Amino acid sequence: MLGLHRYSLLAILILPLTASATELFRCQAGDGSISFSQYGCPTGSQQQRQQLGKPNLSESPQHPSKPSKSRNKPEAQALVIVGEQDDGCGNLLSSRERRHHIIKKQIRSGMSRRDVENALGKPDRISSRNGKTQYQYAEQRINFDQTGCVSRK
């Protein structure tokens, strides 16, 4: 009698796994986007019925009979470094801050000569002394260090 209860319980647990195939609708809108629905497609979209078969859970996934070498020893992979590009001026400004200051025509430490020219245009006069460069504009002077970055004041 105890065995019959076990088989009954097992049958009840397996019953949902043997459910019939499901029907889905593949809907393609006028703009080309695709969606899936159990209840049909909206008007104005192309509709295709698709049958989803029931999964066969009685089969086990295929595994190699011998463990592969990669399981014992991880394969060498290329090292990928994710980061930001060095701007040559110590990355004192983020790209967002840099764009903001260039648009507002504001010069900040950490900007390059190119950034200054993008903000203010070509200088009226350029002078160099001891490896340091100075851009002279009608309203202001900008000093650069040996690396071509705006010097701290």
PyMOL commands that set and color helices and strands:
alter all, ss='L'
color gray80, all
select helices_A, chain A and resi 2-18+69-72+95-103+113-120
alter helices_A, ss='H'
color red, helices_A
select strands_A, chain A and resi 22-28+34-37+46-52+125-129+132-136+141-144
alter strands_A, ss='S'
color yellow, strands_A
deselect
rebuild
show_as cartoon
